[in-house]
Amino acid sequence: MENFKKNIKDNFEDFYSQNASTDVLNNFRKNSFASLNSLGLPSLKDEDWRFTDLNDFYKSTFKHRIQDNKKFDSALIPESLNFSDVTFVYLYNGKLSHFDSIENVKIEDLESYISGQDSNEFEEIINGHSEKNKDFTFEMNSAFLKDGVYIEVEKNIKLKKPIVIINYYDSEASFVCHRNIINFKDLSEGQIVEYTFSDDNVSFLSNKATCFLLGNSTNVEHLSVDESNKSSYILSNLKISQKKDSNFTTDTILIGGKLYRNNVHPVLNGEGSNSNILGLYLSKDSQHMDNYMFVEHIKPNCGSRQLYKGILKDASKGVFHGRILVHNEAQKTDAKQTNRNLLLSEKAQVDTKPQLEIYADDVKCTHGATTGQIDNEALYYLRARGINLEDAKLIMIRSFTEELLEFISSNFILDLHKSFVEKWFLNSQLAKSE
């Protein structure tokens, strides 16, 4: 652990010396690194990390790289994402490469944008969410804040085409930090897709964050898919700040990574806002996927739904830690949290911990979790109707994921979700007996 601390310290000193910027940004970086040091590195003794052993991770050494202005080759994009009717934004090792222009939408590299803001505007943009529950992954991202993209959808604009953010890591990606900030002004609507993938033969650490700022009466749907290779370490944060009457749905599909920490933190700080937090973690071999959900209700008359599902194969491990915090002002909160897991081998395992923390009197909050294997009675039912064993298993596995689709209204996101899940099904030979 001490070697890892020194590694991060050396990387920060090198990064800071090469990236002089405005006083506002410089101070933010220094303060974030100080906060990172005060938090310390998590271990099994920390409640929020009790199911994830980081010892192997701490033995790794990473070198933060100042990225060149490389242009992303669109030929690398998987066929499933070769759409003509979308707006593409390309990131190369976390750095904005190029993008399609779109009317009434500002797209700019993150450092250029935030360098032009005063201190008050900067804090609102960067930390437009509750400061509770600080996490070392986000503080690390803040300390190395530079790369990423800022996207702003103007007031009263409904996006005609989805925005698809492509993030690609190549062999030079040893340690990459980047942040995407997506700002929907009042009365705007749209769909955002983030797709992350990498070279097969590269081991790297990615510390990434996406922050949504949703104005009054906005309506946003989001899909995030990560297919990074299985030698990579991924520390991911998704933060959402919601104002009055805003509606947000996010759907996360985790496929890649050796170790994946997925933090999701919606803050419902406007009355009448609603948030749907959906996720599917698909693990095999020895992958470890840790999902930490923290839904924060601040204002009254808000609703949230968490539905996370895991399908685990081989000796892989999954974690779901879901927390709902209802502040004392958040009367009439309606919140539900559900985690369901399907184990496809005797070696696969999952730890789940639903949690409610309620300080208001008039609320409706529920949580639940289940873990099991394929139902033999249901399997027998299908086999009795002439369906062979492998097809019967696939039918049951597919049906396990269908509940997530009920919350997705965008046909574009719905079709993408289905295509990525189906590809994983086919590549993983789920119906084969071990």
Sine and cosine of phi, psi and omega as CSV:
sin_phi,cos_phi,sin_psi,cos_psi,sin_omega,cos_omega
0.00,0.00,-0.64,0.76,0.00,-1.00
-0.90,0.44,-0.62,0.79,0.04,-1.00
-0.90,0.43,-0.61,0.79,0.02,-1.00
-0.92,0.40,-0.67,0.74,0.05,-1.00
-0.84,0.54,-0.72,0.70,0.00,-1.00
-0.90,0.43,-0.63,0.78,0.02,-1.00
-0.86,0.50,-0.73,0.69,0.02,-1.00
-0.91,0.41,-0.66,0.75,0.02,-1.00
-0.88,0.48,-0.73,0.69,0.00,-1.00
-0.89,0.45,-0.66,0.76,0.03,-1.00
-0.89,0.46,-0.66,0.75,-0.01,-1.00
-0.91,0.41,-0.71,0.70,0.00,-1.00
-0.86,0.51,-0.68,0.74,0.03,-1.00
-0.91,0.42,-0.70,0.71,0.01,-1.00
-0.89,0.46,-0.73,0.69,-0.07,-1.00
-0.90,0.43,-0.63,0.78,-0.02,-1.00
-0.93,0.38,-0.43,0.90,-0.04,-1.00
-0.99,-0.15,-0.03,1.00,-0.12,-0.99
-0.74,-0.67,0.79,0.61,0.09,-1.00
-0.88,0.47,0.71,-0.70,-0.04,-1.00
-0.62,-0.79,-0.38,-0.93,0.04,-1.00
-0.91,0.41,0.37,-0.93,0.02,-1.00
-0.86,0.51,-0.61,0.80,-0.02,-1.00
-0.88,0.48,-0.75,0.66,-0.02,-1.00
-0.94,0.33,-0.66,0.76,0.02,-1.00
-0.87,0.50,-0.72,0.70,0.01,-1.00
-0.90,0.43,-0.62,0.79,0.04,-1.00
-0.87,0.49,-0.70,0.72,0.01,-1.00
-0.89,0.46,-0.73,0.68,-0.01,-1.00
-0.90,0.44,-0.68,0.73,0.01,-1.00
-0.91,0.42,-0.61,0.79,0.02,-1.00
-0.92,0.40,-0.63,0.78,0.03,-1.00
-0.93,0.38,-0.60,0.80,0.07,-1.00
-0.90,0.44,-0.65,0.76,0.05,-1.00
-0.90,0.43,-0.64,0.77,0.05,-1.00
-0.86,0.51,-0.69,0.72,0.01,-1.00
-0.92,0.40,-0.62,0.78,-0.02,-1.00
-0.94,0.35,-0.55,0.83,0.04,-1.00
-0.93,0.38,-0.59,0.81,-0.07,-1.00
0.97,0.24,0.15,-0.99,0.01,-1.00
-1.00,0.07,0.67,-0.75,-0.03,-1.00
-0.95,0.31,0.41,-0.91,0.06,-1.00
-0.58,-0.82,-0.03,-1.00,0.03,-1.00
-0.90,0.44,-0.26,0.97,0.04,-1.00
-0.98,0.22,-0.31,0.95,0.02,-1.00
-0.99,0.11,0.77,-0.64,-0.09,-1.00
-0.84,0.54,-0.62,0.78,-0.04,-1.00
-0.97,0.25,-0.14,0.99,-0.02,-1.00
-0.79,-0.61,0.30,0.96,-0.17,-0.99
-0.92,0.40,-0.28,0.96,-0.03,-1.00
-0.96,-0.27,0.12,0.99,-0.06,-1.00
-0.80,-0.60,0.92,-0.40,0.02,-1.00
-1.00,0.08,0.89,-0.46,-0.06,-1.00
-0.98,-0.19,0.19,0.98,-0.08,-1.00
-0.86,0.51,-0.73,0.68,0.02,-1.00
-0.90,0.44,-0.63,0.78,0.04,-1.00
-0.87,0.50,-0.69,0.72,-0.02,-1.00
-0.93,0.37,-0.31,0.95,0.05,-1.00
-0.98,0.19,-0.23,0.97,-0.04,-1.00
-0.99,0.16,0.47,-0.88,0.05,-1.00
-0.87,-0.50,0.77,-0.64,-0.03,-1.00
-0.81,-0.59,0.51,-0.86,0.03,-1.00
-0.88,-0.48,0.90,-0.45,0.05,-1.00
-0.94,0.33,0.76,-0.65,-0.08,-1.00
-0.92,-0.38,0.66,-0.75,0.16,-0.99
-0.99,0.13,0.94,-0.34,-0.16,-0.99
-0.97,0.26,0.63,-0.78,0.15,-0.99
-0.96,0.28,0.25,-0.97,0.04,-1.00
-0.99,0.13,0.93,0.36,0.01,-1.00
-0.99,0.16,0.57,-0.82,0.05,-1.00
-0.99,-0.14,0.79,-0.62,-0.01,-1.00
-0.93,0.36,0.72,-0.69,0.03,-1.00
-1.00,0.02,0.93,-0.37,-0.06,-1.00
-0.89,0.45,-0.25,0.97,0.05,-1.00
-0.92,0.40,-0.32,0.95,0.01,-1.00
-0.97,0.26,-0.31,0.95,-0.08,-1.00
-0.91,0.42,0.74,-0.67,0.05,-1.00
-0.85,0.52,0.48,-0.88,-0.04,-1.00
-0.84,0.54,-0.54,0.84,-0.03,-1.00
-0.90,0.43,-0.26,0.97,0.00,-1.00
-0.93,-0.37,0.19,0.98,0.01,-1.00
-0.99,0.13,0.96,0.27,0.02,-1.00
-0.98,-0.21,0.52,-0.85,0.06,-1.00
-1.00,-0.09,-0.46,0.89,-0.12,-0.99
-0.98,-0.19,0.75,0.67,0.06,-1.00
-0.66,-0.75,0.25,-0.97,0.13,-0.99
-0.98,-0.22,0.89,-0.46,-0.03,-1.00
-1.00,-0.07,0.66,-0.75,0.17,-0.99
-0.82,-0.57,0.82,-0.57,-0.13,-0.99
-0.93,-0.36,0.79,-0.61,0.11,-0.99
-0.90,-0.43,0.71,-0.70,0.02,-1.00
-0.90,-0.43,0.93,-0.36,-0.12,-0.99
0.80,0.60,0.65,0.76,0.05,-1.00
1.00,0.07,-0.19,0.98,-0.04,-1.00
-0.99,-0.14,0.70,-0.72,0.00,-1.00
-0.88,0.48,0.83,-0.55,0.00,-1.00
-1.00,-0.10,-0.90,0.45,0.05,-1.00
-0.31,-0.95,0.15,-0.99,-0.07,-1.00
-0.37,-0.93,0.34,-0.94,0.13,-0.99
-0.99,0.15,0.72,-0.69,0.04,-1.00
-0.97,0.25,0.47,-0.88,-0.02,-1.00
-0.54,-0.84,0.68,-0.73,-0.05,-1.00
-0.91,0.41,0.65,-0.76,0.06,-1.00
0.92,0.39,0.32,0.95,0.04,-1.00
-0.74,-0.68,0.80,-0.60,0.08,-1.00
-1.00,-0.02,0.77,-0.63,0.08,-1.00
-0.77,-0.64,0.82,-0.57,-0.09,-1.00
-0.45,-0.89,0.50,-0.87,0.07,-1.00
-0.90,0.43,0.55,-0.83,-0.21,-0.98
-0.88,0.47,-0.72,0.70,-0.07,-1.00
-0.89,0.46,-0.66,0.75,0.02,-1.00
-0.88,0.48,-0.65,0.76,-0.02,-1.00
-0.92,0.38,-0.79,0.61,-0.11,-0.99
-0.94,0.33,-0.39,0.92,0.04,-1.00
-0.92,0.39,-0.36,0.93,0.01,-1.00
-1.00,-0.06,0.08,1.00,-0.04,-1.00
-0.98,-0.18,0.51,-0.86,0.14,-0.99
-0.98,0.19,0.08,-1.00,-0.14,-0.99
-0.88,0.47,-0.66,0.75,-0.01,-1.00
-0.92,0.38,-0.71,0.71,0.04,-1.00
-0.89,0.45,-0.64,0.77,-0.01,-1.00
-0.88,0.48,-0.74,0.67,-0.03,-1.00
-0.89,0.46,-0.62,0.78,0.01,-1.00
-0.91,0.41,-0.65,0.76,-0.02,-1.00
-0.95,0.32,-0.71,0.70,-0.10,-1.00
-0.98,0.21,-0.64,0.77,-0.06,-1.00
-0.85,-0.53,0.77,0.64,-0.01,-1.00
-0.99,0.16,0.72,0.69,-0.04,-1.00
-0.42,-0.91,0.15,-0.99,0.00,-1.00
-0.89,0.46,0.60,-0.80,0.02,-1.00
-1.00,0.05,-0.02,1.00,0.00,-1.00
-0.92,0.38,0.43,-0.90,0.11,-0.99
0.87,0.49,0.78,0.62,0.06,-1.00
-0.87,0.49,0.60,-0.80,-0.07,-1.00
-0.79,-0.62,0.61,-0.79,-0.08,-1.00
-0.90,0.44,-0.48,0.88,0.00,-1.00
-0.91,0.42,-0.67,0.74,0.00,-1.00
-0.96,0.27,-0.60,0.80,0.05,-1.00
-0.91,0.42,-0.59,0.81,0.08,-1.00
-0.90,0.43,-0.69,0.72,0.04,-1.00
-0.86,0.51,-0.65,0.76,0.01,-1.00
-0.93,0.38,-0.63,0.78,-0.01,-1.00
-0.88,0.47,-0.58,0.82,-0.01,-1.00
-0.98,-0.21,0.42,0.91,-0.09,-1.00
-0.88,0.48,0.86,-0.51,0.03,-1.00
-0.29,-0.96,-0.87,0.49,-0.12,-0.99
-1.00,0.02,0.33,-0.94,-0.01,-1.00
0.76,-0.65,-0.23,-0.97,-0.08,-1.00
-0.67,-0.74,0.58,-0.82,0.13,-0.99
-0.94,-0.35,0.81,-0.58,0.01,-1.00
-0.84,-0.55,0.80,-0.60,0.00,-1.00
-0.80,-0.60,0.86,-0.51,0.06,-1.00
-0.99,-0.11,0.84,-0.54,-0.09,-1.00
-0.90,0.43,0.32,-0.95,0.00,-1.00
-0.84,0.54,0.67,-0.74,0.10,-0.99
0.90,0.43,0.45,0.89,0.01,-1.00
-0.95,-0.32,0.76,-0.65,0.12,-0.99
-0.96,-0.28,0.90,-0.43,-0.02,-1.00
-0.86,0.51,0.78,-0.63,0.03,-1.00
-0.98,0.20,-0.45,0.89,-0.02,-1.00
-0.75,-0.66,0.58,-0.81,0.10,-0.99
-0.88,0.47,0.53,-0.85,0.14,-0.99
-0.99,-0.13,0.84,-0.54,-0.03,-1.00
-0.92,-0.38,0.91,-0.41,0.01,-1.00
-1.00,-0.10,0.89,-0.46,0.01,-1.00
-0.98,-0.21,0.84,-0.55,0.04,-1.00
-0.86,-0.51,0.86,-0.50,-0.09,-1.00
-0.86,-0.52,0.73,-0.68,0.08,-1.00
-0.95,-0.31,0.77,-0.64,0.05,-1.00
-0.94,-0.34,-0.25,-0.97,-0.13,-0.99
-0.92,0.39,-0.24,0.97,0.01,-1.00
-1.00,-0.01,-0.04,1.00,-0.05,-1.00
-1.00,0.09,0.99,0.10,0.05,-1.00
-1.00,0.07,-0.76,0.65,0.02,-1.00
-0.60,-0.80,0.93,-0.37,-0.10,-1.00
-0.82,-0.58,0.79,-0.61,0.14,-0.99
-0.89,-0.46,0.76,-0.65,0.08,-1.00
-0.44,-0.90,0.38,-0.92,-0.04,-1.00
-0.69,-0.73,0.73,-0.68,0.11,-0.99
-0.95,-0.30,0.81,-0.59,0.04,-1.00
-0.91,-0.41,0.83,-0.56,-0.08,-1.00
-0.84,-0.55,0.91,-0.41,-0.17,-0.99
-0.91,-0.41,0.95,-0.31,0.09,-1.00
-0.99,-0.14,0.91,-0.41,0.02,-1.00
-0.96,0.29,0.16,-0.99,-0.08,-1.00
-0.75,0.66,0.66,-0.75,0.14,-0.99
0.92,0.39,0.29,0.96,0.02,-1.00
-0.99,-0.11,0.32,-0.95,-0.03,-1.00
-0.59,-0.80,0.43,-0.90,0.10,-1.00
0.18,-0.98,0.10,-0.99,0.04,-1.00
-0.87,-0.50,0.69,-0.73,0.02,-1.00
-0.83,-0.56,0.77,-0.64,0.08,-1.00
-0.87,-0.49,0.75,-0.66,0.13,-0.99
-0.90,-0.43,0.82,-0.57,0.03,-1.00
-0.82,-0.57,0.83,-0.56,-0.04,-1.00
-0.87,-0.49,0.74,-0.67,0.08,-1.00
-0.48,-0.88,0.09,-1.00,-0.13,-0.99
-0.45,-0.89,0.19,-0.98,0.24,-0.97
-0.84,0.55,0.49,-0.87,0.00,-1.00
-0.96,0.27,-0.50,0.86,-0.19,-0.98
-0.95,-0.32,0.69,0.73,0.00,-1.00
-0.70,-0.72,0.73,-0.69,0.09,-1.00
-0.97,-0.26,0.81,-0.59,-0.09,-1.00
-0.49,-0.87,0.23,-0.97,0.12,-0.99
-0.93,-0.38,0.85,-0.53,0.09,-1.00
-0.93,-0.37,0.84,-0.55,0.12,-0.99
-0.90,-0.43,0.98,-0.20,-0.12,-0.99
-0.84,-0.55,0.46,-0.89,0.03,-1.00
-0.60,-0.80,0.63,-0.78,0.14,-0.99
-0.83,-0.56,0.80,-0.60,-0.03,-1.00
-0.86,-0.50,0.86,-0.52,0.08,-1.00
-0.99,-0.16,0.74,-0.67,0.14,-0.99
-0.91,-0.42,0.93,-0.38,-0.09,-1.00
-0.94,-0.34,0.88,-0.48,0.01,-1.00
-0.97,0.25,-0.10,-1.00,-0.02,-1.00
-0.90,0.44,0.71,-0.71,0.11,-0.99
0.86,0.51,0.59,0.81,0.10,-1.00
-1.00,-0.02,0.34,-0.94,0.00,-1.00
-0.63,-0.78,0.94,-0.33,-0.15,-0.99
-0.75,-0.67,0.70,-0.72,0.15,-0.99
-0.87,-0.49,0.64,-0.77,-0.15,-0.99
-0.69,-0.72,0.69,-0.73,0.11,-0.99
-0.80,-0.60,0.76,-0.65,0.08,-1.00
-0.83,-0.56,0.81,-0.58,0.02,-1.00
-0.81,-0.58,0.79,-0.62,0.02,-1.00
-0.85,-0.53,0.90,-0.44,0.05,-1.00
-0.89,-0.45,0.53,0.85,0.08,-1.00
-0.84,0.54,0.44,-0.90,-0.08,-1.00
-0.91,0.41,0.23,-0.97,-0.14,-0.99
-1.00,0.05,0.29,0.96,0.17,-0.99
-0.96,-0.28,-0.01,1.00,-0.14,-0.99
-1.00,-0.10,0.42,-0.91,0.11,-0.99
-0.93,-0.36,0.83,-0.56,-0.08,-1.00
-0.87,-0.50,0.85,-0.53,0.14,-0.99
-0.92,-0.40,0.93,-0.37,-0.17,-0.99
-0.83,-0.56,0.66,-0.75,0.08,-1.00
-0.79,-0.61,0.75,-0.66,0.16,-0.99
-0.86,-0.52,0.89,-0.45,-0.01,-1.00
-0.86,-0.52,0.70,-0.72,-0.05,-1.00
-0.76,-0.65,0.82,-0.57,0.10,-1.00
-0.94,-0.34,0.87,-0.49,-0.11,-0.99
-0.90,-0.43,0.81,-0.59,0.08,-1.00
-1.00,-0.03,-0.14,-0.99,-0.17,-0.99
-0.83,0.56,0.74,-0.67,0.11,-0.99
0.86,0.51,0.41,0.91,0.06,-1.00
-1.00,0.07,0.49,-0.87,0.01,-1.00
-0.79,-0.61,0.77,-0.64,-0.06,-1.00
-0.68,-0.74,0.73,-0.68,0.12,-0.99
-0.79,-0.61,0.81,-0.58,0.08,-1.00
-0.85,-0.53,0.65,-0.76,-0.02,-1.00
-0.78,-0.62,0.89,-0.45,-0.05,-1.00
-0.93,-0.37,0.77,-0.64,0.08,-1.00
-0.87,-0.49,0.91,-0.41,0.00,-1.00
-0.98,-0.22,0.85,-0.53,-0.01,-1.00
-0.82,-0.57,-0.65,0.76,-0.11,-0.99
-0.99,-0.12,-0.04,-1.00,0.06,-1.00
1.00,-0.08,0.65,-0.76,0.16,-0.99
-0.97,0.24,-0.74,0.67,0.11,-0.99
-0.79,-0.61,0.80,-0.60,-0.02,-1.00
-0.79,-0.62,0.84,-0.54,0.13,-0.99
-0.93,-0.37,0.90,-0.45,-0.09,-1.00
-0.91,-0.41,0.98,-0.19,0.04,-1.00
-0.99,-0.14,0.78,-0.63,0.05,-1.00
-0.79,-0.61,0.81,-0.59,-0.12,-0.99
-0.67,-0.75,1.00,0.05,0.15,-0.99
-0.99,0.13,0.66,-0.76,0.05,-1.00
-0.86,-0.52,0.93,-0.36,0.00,-1.00
-1.00,-0.01,1.00,0.07,-0.09,-1.00
-0.95,-0.32,0.42,0.91,0.14,-0.99
-0.69,-0.73,0.74,-0.67,-0.05,-1.00
-0.85,0.52,0.64,-0.77,0.03,-1.00
0.98,0.18,0.17,0.99,0.01,-1.00
-0.99,0.11,0.41,-0.91,-0.02,-1.00
-0.66,-0.75,0.58,-0.82,-0.04,-1.00
-0.64,-0.77,0.76,-0.65,0.11,-0.99
-0.93,-0.37,0.88,-0.48,-0.06,-1.00
-0.93,-0.37,0.98,-0.22,-0.09,-1.00
-0.92,-0.38,0.51,-0.86,0.04,-1.00
-0.30,-0.95,0.47,-0.88,0.05,-1.00
-0.65,-0.76,0.91,-0.42,0.06,-1.00
-0.96,-0.28,0.82,-0.57,-0.12,-0.99
-0.88,-0.47,0.97,-0.26,-0.13,-0.99
-0.83,-0.55,0.50,-0.87,0.06,-1.00
-0.50,-0.87,-0.02,-1.00,-0.05,-1.00
0.81,0.58,-0.83,-0.56,-0.02,-1.00
-0.90,-0.43,0.41,0.91,0.01,-1.00
-0.88,0.48,0.49,-0.87,0.07,-1.00
-0.78,-0.63,0.86,-0.50,-0.04,-1.00
-0.83,-0.55,0.90,-0.44,-0.08,-1.00
-0.92,-0.38,0.89,-0.45,-0.02,-1.00
-0.94,-0.35,0.87,-0.50,0.01,-1.00
-0.88,-0.47,0.93,-0.37,-0.02,-1.00
-0.97,-0.25,0.77,-0.64,0.05,-1.00
-0.72,-0.69,0.99,-0.17,-0.01,-1.00
-0.98,-0.18,0.85,-0.53,-0.14,-0.99
-0.91,-0.42,0.91,-0.41,0.04,-1.00
-0.99,-0.12,0.89,-0.45,-0.02,-1.00
-0.95,-0.31,-0.64,0.77,-0.07,-1.00
-0.95,-0.30,0.33,-0.94,-0.05,-1.00
-0.97,0.25,0.25,-0.97,0.11,-0.99
0.87,0.50,0.65,0.76,0.04,-1.00
-0.90,-0.43,0.40,-0.92,0.00,-1.00
-0.74,-0.67,0.53,-0.85,0.08,-1.00
-0.58,-0.82,0.54,-0.84,0.09,-1.00
-0.74,-0.67,0.85,-0.53,0.14,-0.99
-0.96,-0.30,0.81,-0.59,0.10,-1.00
-0.66,-0.75,0.97,-0.26,0.02,-1.00
-0.87,-0.48,0.72,-0.70,-0.01,-1.00
-0.79,-0.62,0.60,-0.80,0.03,-1.00
-0.83,-0.55,0.67,-0.74,0.17,-0.99
-0.87,-0.50,0.89,-0.45,-0.15,-0.99
-0.85,-0.53,0.74,-0.67,-0.08,-1.00
-0.82,-0.58,0.31,-0.95,0.08,-1.00
0.85,0.53,-0.75,-0.67,-0.01,-1.00
-0.96,-0.27,0.46,0.89,-0.03,-1.00
-0.97,0.24,0.31,-0.95,-0.04,-1.00
-0.75,-0.66,0.58,-0.82,0.05,-1.00
-0.75,-0.66,0.45,-0.89,0.04,-1.00
-0.69,-0.73,0.70,-0.71,0.19,-0.98
-0.77,-0.64,0.88,-0.47,0.09,-1.00
-0.84,-0.55,0.97,-0.23,-0.03,-1.00
-0.95,-0.30,0.77,-0.63,-0.03,-1.00
-0.78,-0.63,0.76,-0.65,0.12,-0.99
-0.90,-0.43,0.84,-0.55,0.05,-1.00
-0.91,-0.41,0.87,-0.49,0.03,-1.00
-0.94,-0.33,0.93,-0.37,0.01,-1.00
-0.95,0.32,0.27,-0.96,-0.12,-0.99
-0.92,0.39,-0.39,0.92,0.03,-1.00
-0.99,0.13,-0.25,0.97,-0.16,-0.99
-1.00,0.09,0.85,0.53,0.04,-1.00
-0.94,0.35,0.38,-0.92,-0.02,-1.00
0.89,0.45,0.45,0.89,0.10,-0.99
-0.95,0.32,0.67,-0.75,0.09,-1.00
-0.82,-0.58,0.97,-0.25,-0.10,-1.00
-0.74,-0.67,0.65,-0.76,0.00,-1.00
-0.67,-0.74,0.67,-0.75,-0.04,-1.00
-0.75,-0.66,0.81,-0.59,-0.04,-1.00
-0.67,-0.74,0.72,-0.69,0.10,-0.99
-0.76,-0.65,0.80,-0.61,0.03,-1.00
-0.75,-0.66,0.66,-0.75,-0.07,-1.00
-0.73,-0.68,0.60,-0.80,0.03,-1.00
-0.85,-0.53,0.89,-0.45,0.00,-1.00
-0.99,-0.12,0.82,-0.57,-0.05,-1.00
-0.98,-0.22,0.08,1.00,0.06,-1.00
-0.51,-0.86,0.31,-0.95,0.03,-1.00
-0.95,0.30,-0.35,0.94,-0.03,-1.00
-1.00,0.02,-0.36,0.93,0.01,-1.00
-0.93,0.37,0.55,-0.83,0.00,-1.00
-0.54,-0.84,0.42,-0.91,0.00,-1.00
-0.61,-0.80,0.61,-0.79,0.12,-0.99
-0.90,-0.43,0.75,-0.66,-0.02,-1.00
-0.75,-0.67,0.66,-0.75,-0.05,-1.00
-0.60,-0.80,1.00,-0.03,0.13,-0.99
-0.98,0.21,0.55,-0.84,-0.10,-1.00
-0.53,-0.85,0.73,-0.69,0.09,-1.00
-0.87,-0.49,0.72,-0.70,0.05,-1.00
-0.73,-0.68,0.97,-0.25,-0.22,-0.98
-0.84,-0.54,0.80,-0.59,0.02,-1.00
-0.87,-0.49,0.15,0.99,0.06,-1.00
-0.94,-0.33,0.39,-0.92,-0.09,-1.00
-1.00,0.00,-0.62,0.78,-0.14,-0.99
-0.96,-0.28,0.99,0.12,-0.05,-1.00
-0.66,-0.75,0.29,-0.96,0.14,-0.99
-0.77,-0.64,0.97,-0.24,-0.07,-1.00
-0.75,-0.66,0.72,-0.70,0.02,-1.00
-0.67,-0.74,0.39,-0.92,0.13,-0.99
-0.52,-0.85,0.38,-0.92,0.02,-1.00
-0.24,-0.97,0.42,-0.91,0.00,-1.00
-0.52,-0.85,0.62,-0.79,0.07,-1.00
-0.67,-0.74,0.53,-0.85,0.08,-1.00
-0.63,-0.78,0.74,-0.67,0.01,-1.00
-0.25,-0.97,-0.07,-1.00,0.04,-1.00
-0.94,-0.34,0.00,-1.00,0.03,-1.00
-0.87,0.50,0.75,-0.66,-0.02,-1.00
-0.93,0.37,0.91,-0.42,-0.05,-1.00
-0.91,0.41,-0.56,0.83,0.02,-1.00
-0.91,0.40,-0.68,0.73,0.05,-1.00
-0.91,0.42,-0.61,0.80,0.04,-1.00
-0.90,0.44,-0.67,0.74,0.04,-1.00
-0.88,0.47,-0.63,0.78,0.01,-1.00
-0.86,0.52,-0.71,0.70,0.00,-1.00
-0.93,0.36,-0.65,0.76,0.01,-1.00
-0.89,0.45,-0.57,0.82,-0.01,-1.00
-0.93,0.37,-0.27,0.96,0.02,-1.00
-0.97,-0.23,0.39,0.92,0.15,-0.99
1.00,0.07,0.17,0.99,0.01,-1.00
-1.00,-0.01,0.78,-0.63,-0.04,-1.00
-0.93,0.37,0.24,-0.97,-0.16,-0.99
-0.87,0.49,-0.75,0.67,-0.05,-1.00
-0.90,0.44,-0.69,0.72,0.01,-1.00
-0.91,0.41,-0.60,0.80,0.01,-1.00
-0.90,0.44,-0.67,0.74,0.04,-1.00
-0.89,0.46,-0.69,0.73,-0.02,-1.00
-0.90,0.43,-0.63,0.78,0.05,-1.00
-0.86,0.52,-0.71,0.71,-0.04,-1.00
-0.94,0.35,-0.61,0.79,0.01,-1.00
-0.93,0.38,-0.70,0.72,0.04,-1.00
-0.87,0.50,-0.70,0.72,-0.03,-1.00
-0.89,0.45,-0.47,0.88,0.02,-1.00
-0.88,0.48,-0.52,0.86,-0.06,-1.00
-1.00,0.00,-0.21,0.98,-0.17,-0.98
-0.90,0.44,-0.51,0.86,-0.06,-1.00
-0.85,0.53,-0.54,0.84,0.00,-1.00
-0.88,0.48,-0.56,0.83,-0.11,-0.99
-0.93,0.37,-0.33,0.94,-0.04,-1.00
-0.91,0.43,-0.37,0.93,-0.06,-1.00
-1.00,-0.08,-0.10,1.00,-0.08,-1.00
-0.98,-0.18,0.85,-0.52,-0.02,-1.00
-0.99,-0.14,-0.44,0.90,-0.02,-1.00
-0.96,0.28,0.85,-0.52,0.03,-1.00
-0.90,0.44,-0.57,0.82,0.02,-1.00
-0.88,0.48,-0.77,0.64,0.00,-1.00
-0.93,0.38,-0.61,0.79,0.02,-1.00
-0.86,0.50,-0.73,0.68,-0.01,-1.00
-0.91,0.41,-0.63,0.78,0.03,-1.00
-0.90,0.43,-0.71,0.70,0.04,-1.00
-0.81,0.59,-0.77,0.64,-0.04,-1.00
-0.88,0.47,-0.66,0.75,-0.07,-1.00
-0.92,0.38,-0.66,0.75,0.01,-1.00
-0.93,0.36,-0.65,0.76,0.02,-1.00
-0.91,0.41,-0.68,0.73,-0.01,-1.00
-0.90,0.43,-0.62,0.78,0.04,-1.00
-0.88,0.48,-0.67,0.74,0.03,-1.00
-0.91,0.42,-0.66,0.75,0.07,-1.00
-0.81,0.59,-0.76,0.65,-0.07,-1.00
-0.92,0.39,-0.65,0.76,-0.04,-1.00
-0.96,0.29,-0.39,0.92,-0.13,-0.99
-0.99,-0.12,-0.10,0.99,0.00,-1.00
0.74,0.67,0.83,0.56,-0.13,-0.99
-0.89,0.46,-0.49,0.87,-0.08,-1.00
-1.00,0.09,-0.12,0.99,-0.01,-1.00
-0.96,0.28,0.67,-0.74,0.06,-1.00
-0.97,0.26,0.62,-0.78,0.00,-1.00
-0.99,0.15,0.00,0.00,0.00,0.00
